[in-house]
Amino acid sequence: MEQTQVDLCQQIKHTNDDKTVSEYMQSIKTIIDDLAMIGHDLTHGKIIVHALDELTPEFKQMKVVVQAKESPIFFEELLEKLLDQKNSPKRDDTLKDTTPPTAQFN
């Protein structure tokens, strides 16, 4: 059954349900490729906007940084940055787990 442009665009909005970053971005890429096959090419900017829109809250800072960039970011670069963020240790968590040093003076 042939998918329409509207169906594929709607799928983009529901691609992040319980998926890893790689799975999510692969889903986006597949939908974008399907759209291109039916003659509806998206600009790099629109691709990035769609990908950012459905990210989970843990990527809020990444969304802000990417949207604030003056130069465009491409899909592969966005994937790399998302994977880097996902795989890097969270600073807040490491700070919370650290007990501050104390001294007892007599």
C-alpha distances in whole Angstrom, upper triangle without the diagonal:
4,6,10,13,14,12,13,16,16,15,18,21,20,20,23,24,26,25,28,28,27,24,23,24,21,19,20,20,16,15,18,17,13,15,17,14,13,17,18,20,22,26,28,29,26,25,28,28,24,25,29,28,26,29,31,35,36,35,37,39,37,35,38,39,36,36,40,40,41,39,35,34,31,28,30,33,32,30,33,35,33,34,37,38,36,38,42,44,44,48,48,47,50,52,52,53,56,59,62,65,68,72,74,78,81
4,7,10,12,10,10,14,15,14,17,19,19,19,23,23,26,25,27,27,26,23,22,22,20,18,18,18,15,13,15,14,10,11,13,11,9,13,14,17,19,23,25,26,23,22,25,25,22,23,27,26,25,28,30,34,35,34,35,38,35,33,36,37,34,34,37,37,38,36,32,31,28,26,28,31,29,28,32,34,32,33,36,37,35,37,40,43,43,47,47,47,49,52,52,52,55,59,61,64,67,71,74,77,80
4,7,8,6,7,10,11,10,13,15,16,16,20,21,23,22,25,25,24,21,20,20,18,15,15,16,13,10,12,12,8,9,12,10,9,12,12,15,16,20,22,23,20,19,22,22,19,20,23,22,21,24,27,30,32,30,32,34,32,29,33,34,31,30,34,34,35,33,30,28,26,23,25,28,27,26,29,31,29,30,33,34,32,35,38,40,40,43,44,44,46,49,48,49,52,56,58,61,64,68,71,74,77
4,5,5,6,9,10,11,13,15,16,17,20,22,25,24,26,26,25,23,21,21,20,17,16,16,14,11,12,13,9,8,11,11,8,11,10,13,15,18,21,22,18,18,21,21,18,20,23,21,21,24,27,30,32,30,31,34,31,29,32,33,30,29,33,33,34,32,28,28,25,23,26,28,27,26,30,31,29,31,34,34,33,36,39,41,41,44,44,44,47,49,49,50,53,56,58,62,65,68,71,74,78
4,5,5,6,9,10,11,13,15,16,19,21,24,23,25,24,24,22,20,19,18,16,14,15,13,10,10,12,9,6,10,10,7,9,7,10,11,15,17,18,15,14,18,17,15,17,20,19,19,22,25,28,30,28,28,31,29,26,28,30,27,26,29,29,30,29,25,24,22,20,23,26,24,24,28,29,27,29,32,32,31,34,37,39,39,42,42,42,45,47,47,48,51,54,56,60,63,66,69,72,76
4,5,5,6,9,10,11,13,15,18,20,23,23,25,24,24,22,19,20,19,16,15,16,15,11,12,14,12,9,13,14,11,13,10,13,13,17,19,19,15,15,18,17,14,17,19,17,17,21,24,26,29,27,27,30,28,25,28,29,26,25,29,29,30,29,26,25,24,22,25,27,25,25,29,29,27,29,32,32,31,34,36,39,38,41,41,41,44,46,46,47,50,53,55,59,61,65,68,71,74
4,6,5,6,9,10,11,13,16,17,21,20,23,23,22,20,18,18,18,14,13,15,13,10,12,14,11,10,13,14,12,14,12,15,15,18,20,20,17,16,19,18,14,17,19,17,17,20,22,25,28,26,27,30,28,25,28,30,27,26,30,31,32,31,27,26,24,22,24,27,24,24,28,29,26,28,31,31,30,33,35,38,37,40,40,40,43,45,45,46,49,52,54,57,60,64,67,70,73
4,5,5,7,9,10,11,14,16,19,18,20,20,19,17,15,15,14,11,10,11,10,6,8,10,8,7,11,11,10,12,10,12,12,15,17,17,14,13,16,15,12,14,17,16,15,18,21,24,26,24,25,28,25,23,26,27,24,24,28,28,29,28,24,23,21,18,21,23,21,21,24,25,23,25,28,28,27,30,32,35,35,37,38,38,41,43,43,44,47,50,52,55,58,62,65,68,71
4,5,5,7,10,11,14,16,19,18,21,19,20,18,15,15,15,12,10,12,12,8,9,12,10,8,12,13,12,13,10,11,10,14,15,15,11,11,14,12,9,12,14,13,13,16,19,22,24,22,23,25,23,20,23,25,22,21,25,25,26,25,22,21,19,17,20,22,20,20,24,24,22,24,27,27,26,29,31,34,33,36,36,37,39,41,41,43,45,49,50,54,57,60,63,66,70
4,5,5,7,9,12,14,17,17,20,19,20,18,15,16,16,13,11,14,13,10,12,15,13,11,15,16,15,17,14,15,14,17,18,18,14,13,16,14,11,13,15,13,12,15,18,21,23,22,22,25,23,21,24,26,23,22,26,27,28,28,24,23,22,19,22,24,21,21,25,25,23,25,28,27,26,29,31,34,33,35,35,36,39,40,40,42,44,48,49,53,56,59,62,65,69
4,5,5,6,10,11,15,14,17,16,17,14,12,13,13,9,9,12,10,7,10,13,11,11,15,16,15,17,15,16,15,18,18,18,15,13,15,14,11,12,14,13,11,14,16,20,22,20,22,25,23,20,24,25,23,22,26,27,29,28,24,22,21,18,20,22,20,19,23,23,21,22,26,25,24,27,29,31,31,34,34,34,37,39,38,40,43,46,48,51,54,58,61,64,67
4,5,5,9,11,14,13,15,14,15,13,10,10,11,8,6,10,10,7,9,12,11,11,14,16,16,17,14,14,12,15,15,15,11,10,11,11,7,8,11,9,8,11,14,17,19,17,18,21,19,17,20,22,19,19,22,23,25,24,21,19,17,14,17,19,16,16,20,20,17,19,23,22,21,24,26,29,28,31,31,32,34,36,36,38,40,44,45,49,52,55,58,61,65
4,6,8,10,13,13,16,15,16,14,11,12,14,11,9,13,13,11,12,16,15,14,17,19,19,20,17,17,15,17,17,16,13,12,13,11,8,9,10,8,6,10,12,15,18,16,17,20,19,16,19,21,19,18,22,23,26,25,22,20,19,17,20,21,18,17,21,21,18,20,23,22,21,24,27,28,27,30,30,30,33,35,35,36,39,42,44,47,50,54,57,60,63
4,6,7,10,11,14,14,15,13,10,12,13,10,10,13,13,11,14,17,16,16,19,20,20,22,19,20,18,20,20,19,16,15,15,14,11,11,12,10,8,11,12,15,17,17,18,21,20,18,21,23,21,21,25,26,28,28,25,22,21,18,21,22,19,18,21,21,18,20,23,22,20,24,26,28,27,30,29,29,32,34,34,35,38,41,43,47,50,53,56,59,62
4,6,9,8,11,11,12,9,6,9,9,6,7,11,11,9,12,14,14,15,18,19,20,21,19,19,17,19,18,18,16,13,14,14,10,9,11,11,8,9,11,15,16,15,17,20,18,17,20,22,20,20,24,25,27,26,23,21,19,16,17,19,16,15,18,19,16,17,20,19,18,21,23,25,25,28,28,28,31,33,33,34,37,40,42,45,48,52,55,58,61
4,6,6,8,8,10,8,6,9,11,8,9,13,13,13,15,17,18,18,21,23,23,25,22,22,19,21,20,19,17,15,14,14,11,9,11,10,6,7,8,12,13,13,15,18,16,15,19,20,19,19,23,24,27,26,23,20,19,16,18,19,15,14,17,17,14,15,18,17,15,18,20,22,21,25,25,24,27,29,29,30,33,36,38,42,45,48,51,54,58
4,6,9,11,13,10,8,12,13,11,12,16,16,15,18,20,20,21,24,25,25,27,25,25,23,24,23,23,21,18,18,18,15,13,14,13,9,10,10,13,14,15,17,20,19,18,22,23,22,23,26,27,30,30,27,24,23,20,21,22,19,17,20,20,16,17,20,19,17,19,22,23,23,26,25,25,28,30,29,30,33,36,39,42,45,49,51,55,58
4,7,10,12,9,9,12,14,12,14,17,17,17,20,22,22,23,26,27,28,30,27,27,25,27,25,25,23,21,20,20,17,15,16,15,12,11,10,13,13,15,17,20,19,19,22,24,23,24,27,28,31,31,28,25,24,21,21,22,19,17,19,20,16,16,19,18,15,17,20,21,20,24,24,22,25,28,27,27,31,34,36,40,42,46,49,52,55
4,6,8,6,6,9,10,9,12,14,14,15,18,19,20,21,24,25,26,28,26,25,23,25,23,23,21,18,18,18,16,13,14,15,11,10,10,14,14,14,17,19,18,18,22,22,21,23,26,26,30,29,26,22,21,18,18,19,16,14,16,17,13,13,16,16,13,15,18,20,20,23,24,23,25,28,27,28,31,34,37,40,43,47,49,53,56
4,5,5,6,9,10,10,12,14,15,17,18,20,21,23,24,26,27,29,27,25,24,24,22,23,22,18,17,19,17,13,14,16,13,11,11,14,13,13,16,18,16,17,20,21,20,22,25,25,28,27,24,21,20,16,16,17,14,11,13,14,11,10,13,13,9,11,15,17,17,21,22,20,23,26,25,26,29,32,34,38,41,44,47,51,54
4,6,5,6,8,10,11,12,14,15,16,18,20,21,22,24,26,27,25,23,21,21,19,19,19,16,14,16,14,11,12,14,11,9,10,13,11,10,14,15,13,14,18,18,16,19,21,21,24,23,21,17,16,13,12,13,11,8,10,10,7,7,10,10,8,10,13,16,16,20,21,20,22,25,25,26,29,32,34,37,41,44,47,50,54
4,5,5,6,9,10,10,12,14,15,16,18,20,21,22,25,26,24,22,20,21,19,20,19,16,15,17,15,12,14,16,14,12,13,17,15,14,17,19,16,17,20,20,18,21,23,23,25,24,21,17,15,12,11,13,11,8,10,11,9,8,11,12,10,12,15,18,19,23,24,23,25,28,28,29,31,35,37,40,43,47,50,53,56
4,6,5,6,9,10,10,12,14,15,16,18,20,21,23,24,23,22,20,22,20,21,19,16,16,18,15,12,14,16,13,12,14,17,16,15,19,21,18,18,22,22,20,22,25,25,28,26,23,20,18,14,14,16,14,11,13,15,12,11,15,15,13,15,18,21,22,25,26,25,27,30,30,31,33,37,39,42,45,49,52,55,59
4,5,5,6,9,10,11,12,14,15,17,19,20,22,23,21,20,18,19,17,18,16,13,13,14,12,9,11,12,9,9,11,14,14,13,16,18,16,15,19,20,17,19,23,22,25,24,21,18,16,12,13,15,12,10,13,14,11,11,15,15,13,15,18,21,21,24,25,25,27,30,30,30,33,37,39,42,45,49,52,55,58
4,5,5,6,9,10,10,12,14,15,16,18,20,21,19,17,15,16,14,15,14,11,10,12,10,7,10,12,10,10,13,16,16,13,16,18,15,14,18,18,16,17,21,20,23,21,18,14,12,9,9,11,9,7,10,12,9,10,14,14,13,15,18,21,22,25,26,26,28,30,31,32,34,38,40,43,46,50,53,56,59
4,5,5,6,9,10,10,12,14,15,16,19,20,18,17,16,17,16,17,16,12,13,15,13,10,14,15,13,13,16,19,19,17,20,22,18,18,22,22,19,21,24,23,26,24,20,17,14,10,11,14,12,9,12,15,13,13,16,17,16,18,21,24,25,28,29,29,31,33,34,34,37,40,43,46,49,52,56,59,62
4,5,5,6,9,10,11,12,14,15,17,19,17,16,15,17,16,17,15,12,13,15,12,10,13,14,12,13,15,19,19,18,20,22,19,19,22,23,20,21,25,24,27,25,21,19,16,12,13,16,14,12,15,17,15,15,19,19,18,20,23,26,26,29,30,30,32,35,35,36,38,42,44,47,50,54,57,60,63
4,5,5,6,9,10,11,12,14,16,17,14,13,12,14,12,14,12,8,10,11,8,7,10,11,10,11,15,18,19,16,18,20,17,16,20,20,17,18,22,21,23,22,18,16,13,10,12,14,12,11,15,16,14,15,18,19,18,20,23,26,26,29,30,30,32,34,35,36,39,42,44,47,50,54,57,60,63
4,5,5,6,9,10,10,12,15,15,14,12,11,13,12,14,12,9,11,13,11,9,13,15,14,15,18,21,21,19,21,22,19,18,22,21,18,19,23,22,23,21,18,15,12,8,10,13,12,11,14,16,15,15,19,20,19,21,24,27,27,31,32,32,34,36,37,38,40,44,46,49,52,56,59,62,65
4,5,5,6,9,10,11,13,14,13,13,13,15,15,17,15,12,14,16,13,12,16,17,15,17,20,23,24,22,24,26,22,21,25,25,22,23,26,25,27,25,21,19,16,12,13,17,16,14,17,19,18,18,22,23,22,24,27,30,30,33,34,34,36,39,39,40,43,46,48,51,55,58,61,64,68
4,5,5,6,9,10,11,13,11,11,11,14,14,15,13,10,13,14,11,11,15,15,14,16,19,22,23,21,23,25,22,21,24,25,21,22,26,25,27,25,21,19,16,13,15,18,17,15,19,21,19,20,23,24,23,25,28,31,31,34,35,35,37,40,40,41,44,47,49,52,55,59,62,65,69
4,5,5,6,9,10,11,9,8,7,10,10,12,10,8,11,12,10,10,14,15,15,17,20,23,24,21,23,25,22,20,23,23,20,20,23,23,24,22,18,16,13,11,13,16,15,15,18,20,18,20,23,24,23,26,28,31,31,34,35,36,38,40,41,42,44,48,49,52,56,59,62,65,69
4,5,5,6,9,10,9,8,10,12,13,15,14,11,14,16,14,14,18,19,18,20,23,26,27,24,26,28,24,23,26,26,22,23,26,25,26,24,20,18,15,12,14,17,17,16,19,21,20,21,24,26,25,27,30,33,34,36,38,38,40,42,43,44,46,50,52,55,58,62,65,68,71
4,5,5,7,9,9,9,11,14,15,18,15,13,16,18,15,15,19,19,19,21,24,27,28,26,28,30,27,25,28,28,25,25,29,28,29,27,23,21,18,16,18,21,20,19,22,24,23,24,27,28,27,29,32,35,36,39,40,40,42,44,45,46,48,52,54,57,60,64,67,70,73
4,5,5,6,5,6,8,12,13,15,13,11,15,16,13,15,18,18,18,21,24,27,28,26,27,29,26,24,27,27,24,24,27,26,27,25,21,20,18,15,18,21,20,20,23,25,23,25,28,29,28,31,33,36,36,39,40,40,43,45,45,46,49,52,54,57,60,64,67,70,74
4,5,5,5,5,8,11,13,15,13,12,15,17,15,16,20,20,21,23,26,29,30,27,29,30,27,25,28,28,24,24,27,26,26,24,20,20,17,15,17,20,20,20,23,25,24,25,28,29,29,31,34,37,37,40,41,42,44,46,47,48,50,54,55,58,62,65,68,71,75
4,5,7,8,11,14,16,19,17,15,19,20,18,19,23,23,23,25,29,32,33,30,32,33,30,28,31,31,28,28,31,30,30,28,24,23,20,18,20,23,23,22,25,27,27,28,31,32,31,33,36,39,40,43,44,44,46,48,49,50,52,56,58,61,64,68,71,74,77
4,6,8,12,15,17,19,17,16,20,21,18,20,23,23,23,26,29,32,34,31,32,34,31,29,32,32,29,28,32,31,31,29,25,25,22,20,22,25,25,25,28,30,29,30,33,34,33,36,38,41,41,44,45,46,48,50,50,52,54,58,59,63,66,69,72,75,79
4,6,10,13,15,18,15,15,19,20,18,20,23,23,24,26,30,33,34,31,32,34,31,28,31,31,27,27,30,29,29,27,23,23,20,19,22,25,24,24,28,29,29,30,33,34,34,36,38,42,42,44,45,46,48,50,51,52,54,58,59,63,66,69,73,75,79
4,6,10,13,14,12,12,16,16,15,17,20,20,21,23,27,29,31,28,29,30,28,25,27,28,24,24,27,26,26,24,21,20,18,17,20,22,22,22,25,27,26,28,31,31,31,34,36,39,39,41,42,43,45,47,48,49,52,55,56,60,63,66,70,72,76
4,7,9,12,10,10,13,14,13,15,18,19,20,22,26,28,29,26,27,28,25,23,25,25,22,21,24,23,23,21,17,17,15,14,17,19,19,20,23,24,24,26,28,29,29,31,33,37,37,39,40,41,43,45,46,47,49,53,54,57,61,64,67,70,74
4,6,8,6,6,10,11,10,12,15,15,17,19,23,25,26,23,23,25,22,19,21,22,18,17,20,20,20,18,14,14,12,12,15,17,16,17,20,21,21,23,25,26,26,29,31,34,34,36,37,38,40,42,43,44,46,50,51,54,57,61,64,67,70
4,5,5,6,9,10,11,12,14,15,18,19,23,25,26,22,23,23,20,18,20,20,16,15,18,17,16,14,11,11,10,11,14,15,15,17,19,20,20,23,24,25,26,28,30,33,33,35,36,37,39,41,42,44,45,49,50,53,56,59,63,65,69
4,6,5,6,9,10,11,12,14,16,17,21,23,23,20,20,20,17,15,17,17,13,13,15,14,14,12,8,8,6,7,11,11,11,13,16,16,17,19,21,21,23,25,26,30,29,31,33,34,36,37,39,40,42,46,46,49,53,56,60,62,66
4,5,5,6,9,10,11,12,15,16,19,21,22,18,18,18,16,13,15,14,11,10,13,12,12,11,7,8,8,9,13,13,12,14,17,16,17,20,21,21,23,25,26,29,28,30,31,33,35,36,37,39,41,44,45,48,51,55,58,61,64
4,5,5,6,9,10,10,13,15,18,20,22,18,18,19,17,14,16,16,13,12,15,15,15,14,11,11,11,10,14,15,13,15,18,18,17,20,22,22,23,26,27,30,29,31,32,34,36,37,38,40,42,45,46,49,52,56,59,62,65
4,5,5,6,9,10,12,13,17,19,20,17,17,19,16,13,16,16,13,13,16,15,17,15,11,10,9,7,11,12,10,12,15,15,15,17,20,20,20,23,25,28,27,30,31,32,34,35,36,38,40,44,45,48,51,55,58,61,64
4,5,5,6,8,11,11,15,16,17,14,14,15,12,10,12,12,9,9,13,12,14,13,9,8,7,7,10,10,8,10,13,12,12,15,17,17,18,21,22,25,24,26,27,29,31,32,33,35,37,40,41,44,48,51,54,57,61
4,5,5,6,9,10,14,15,17,14,13,15,12,9,11,13,10,8,12,13,15,14,11,10,11,10,14,14,11,13,16,15,14,17,19,18,19,22,23,26,25,27,27,29,31,32,33,35,37,40,41,45,48,51,54,57,61
4,6,5,7,9,13,15,17,14,14,16,14,11,14,16,13,12,16,16,18,18,14,13,12,11,14,15,12,13,17,16,14,17,20,19,19,22,24,26,25,28,28,29,32,33,34,36,38,41,43,46,49,52,56,58,62
4,6,6,7,11,13,14,11,13,14,12,10,13,14,11,12,15,16,18,17,14,12,11,9,12,12,9,10,13,13,11,14,16,15,15,19,20,23,22,25,25,26,29,30,31,33,35,38,40,43,46,50,53,56,59
4,6,5,9,11,12,9,9,11,9,6,10,11,9,9,13,14,16,16,14,12,12,11,13,13,9,11,14,12,10,14,15,14,14,18,19,21,20,22,23,24,26,28,28,30,33,36,37,40,43,47,50,53,56
4,6,9,10,13,10,10,13,11,8,11,14,12,11,15,16,19,19,16,15,15,14,17,17,13,14,17,16,13,17,19,17,17,21,22,24,22,24,24,25,28,29,30,32,34,37,38,42,45,48,51,54,58
4,6,9,11,10,11,14,12,10,14,16,14,14,18,19,22,22,19,17,17,14,17,17,14,14,17,16,13,15,18,16,15,19,21,22,21,24,24,24,27,29,28,30,33,36,38,41,44,48,51,54,57
4,7,8,6,8,11,10,8,12,14,12,13,16,18,21,21,18,16,16,14,16,16,12,12,14,13,10,12,15,13,12,16,17,19,17,20,20,21,23,25,25,27,29,33,34,38,41,44,47,50,54
4,5,6,7,11,11,10,13,15,15,16,18,20,24,24,22,19,20,17,19,18,15,14,16,15,11,13,15,13,11,15,16,17,15,18,18,18,21,23,22,24,27,30,32,35,38,42,44,48,51
4,5,5,9,10,9,11,14,15,15,17,20,23,24,22,20,21,20,21,20,16,16,18,15,12,15,16,13,12,16,16,16,14,16,15,16,19,20,20,22,25,27,29,33,35,39,42,45,48
4,6,8,9,10,12,13,14,16,18,19,23,24,22,20,21,19,20,18,15,15,16,13,10,12,13,9,9,12,12,13,10,13,12,13,16,17,17,19,22,25,26,30,33,36,39,42,46
4,6,5,6,9,10,11,12,14,16,19,20,18,16,17,16,17,15,12,12,13,10,8,11,11,8,8,12,12,14,12,14,14,15,18,19,20,22,24,27,29,32,35,39,42,44,48
4,5,5,6,9,10,11,12,15,18,19,18,17,18,17,19,17,14,15,16,13,11,14,14,11,12,16,15,16,14,15,15,17,19,20,20,23,25,28,29,32,35,39,42,44,48
4,5,5,6,9,10,11,13,16,18,17,15,18,18,19,16,13,15,15,12,11,14,13,10,12,15,14,15,12,13,13,16,18,18,19,22,23,27,27,30,33,37,40,43,46
4,5,5,6,8,10,11,15,15,14,12,14,14,15,12,9,11,12,8,8,11,11,8,10,13,13,15,13,15,16,18,19,20,22,24,25,29,29,33,36,39,43,45,49
4,6,5,6,9,10,14,14,13,12,14,13,15,13,10,12,14,11,10,13,14,11,13,17,16,18,17,18,18,20,23,23,24,27,28,32,32,36,39,42,45,48,52
4,6,5,6,9,12,14,14,13,16,16,18,15,13,15,16,13,13,16,16,13,16,19,18,19,17,18,18,21,23,23,24,27,28,31,32,35,38,41,44,47,50
4,6,5,6,10,11,12,11,14,15,16,13,11,14,14,11,12,15,14,12,15,18,17,18,17,17,18,21,23,23,25,27,28,31,31,34,37,41,44,46,50
4,5,5,9,9,8,7,10,11,13,10,8,12,12,10,11,14,14,13,15,18,18,20,19,20,21,24,25,26,27,30,31,34,35,38,41,44,47,50,54
4,6,8,10,9,9,12,13,16,14,11,15,16,13,14,17,17,16,18,21,21,23,22,22,23,26,27,28,29,32,33,36,37,40,43,46,49,52,55
4,6,9,10,11,14,16,18,15,14,17,18,15,16,19,19,17,20,23,22,24,22,22,23,26,27,27,29,32,33,36,36,39,41,45,48,50,54
4,6,7,8,12,14,16,13,12,16,16,13,15,18,18,17,20,22,21,24,23,23,25,27,28,29,31,33,34,37,37,40,43,46,49,51,55
4,7,9,13,16,18,15,15,18,18,16,19,22,21,20,24,26,25,27,26,27,28,31,32,32,34,37,37,40,40,43,46,49,52,54,58
4,7,10,13,15,12,13,16,16,15,18,20,20,20,23,25,24,27,27,27,29,32,32,33,35,37,38,41,41,44,47,50,54,56,60
4,7,10,12,10,10,14,15,14,16,19,19,19,22,24,24,27,26,28,29,31,32,33,35,37,38,42,42,45,48,51,55,57,61
4,7,8,6,7,10,11,10,12,15,15,16,18,20,20,24,24,25,27,29,30,31,33,35,36,39,40,43,46,49,53,55,59
4,6,5,6,9,10,11,12,14,15,17,18,20,21,25,25,27,29,30,31,33,35,36,38,41,42,45,48,52,55,58,61
4,5,5,6,9,10,11,12,14,15,16,18,20,23,24,26,28,29,30,32,34,35,37,40,42,44,48,51,55,57,61
4,5,5,6,9,10,11,12,14,15,16,18,22,23,25,27,28,29,31,33,34,36,39,41,43,47,50,54,56,60
4,5,5,6,9,10,10,12,14,15,16,20,21,23,25,26,27,29,31,32,33,37,38,41,44,47,51,54,57
4,5,5,6,9,10,11,12,14,15,19,19,21,23,24,25,27,29,30,32,35,36,39,43,46,50,52,56
4,5,5,6,9,10,10,12,14,18,18,21,23,23,25,27,28,29,31,35,36,39,43,46,49,52,56
4,6,5,6,9,10,11,12,16,17,20,22,22,23,26,27,28,29,33,35,37,41,44,47,50,54
4,5,5,6,9,10,10,14,15,17,19,20,21,23,25,26,27,31,32,35,38,41,45,48,51
4,5,5,6,9,10,13,13,16,18,18,20,22,23,24,26,30,31,34,38,41,45,47,51
4,5,5,6,8,12,13,16,18,18,19,22,23,24,26,29,31,34,37,41,44,47,51
4,5,5,6,10,11,14,16,17,17,20,22,22,23,27,29,31,35,38,41,44,48
4,5,5,8,9,11,13,14,15,17,19,20,21,25,26,29,33,36,40,42,46
4,6,8,9,12,14,13,15,18,19,19,21,25,27,30,33,37,40,43,46
4,7,9,12,14,14,14,17,19,18,20,24,26,29,32,35,39,42,45
4,6,9,12,11,11,14,16,16,18,21,23,26,29,32,36,39,42
4,6,9,8,8,11,13,12,14,18,19,22,26,29,32,35,39
4,6,5,7,9,10,11,13,17,18,21,24,28,31,34,38
4,5,5,6,9,10,11,14,15,18,22,25,28,31,35
4,6,5,6,9,10,13,14,18,21,24,27,30,34
4,5,5,6,9,12,14,17,20,24,27,30,34
4,5,5,6,10,12,15,18,22,25,28,32
4,5,5,8,9,13,16,19,23,26,29
4,6,8,10,13,16,20,22,26,29
4,6,9,13,15,19,22,25,28
4,6,9,12,16,19,22,25
4,6,9,12,15,19,22
4,6,10,13,16,20
4,7,10,13,17
4,7,10,13
4,6,10
4,7
4
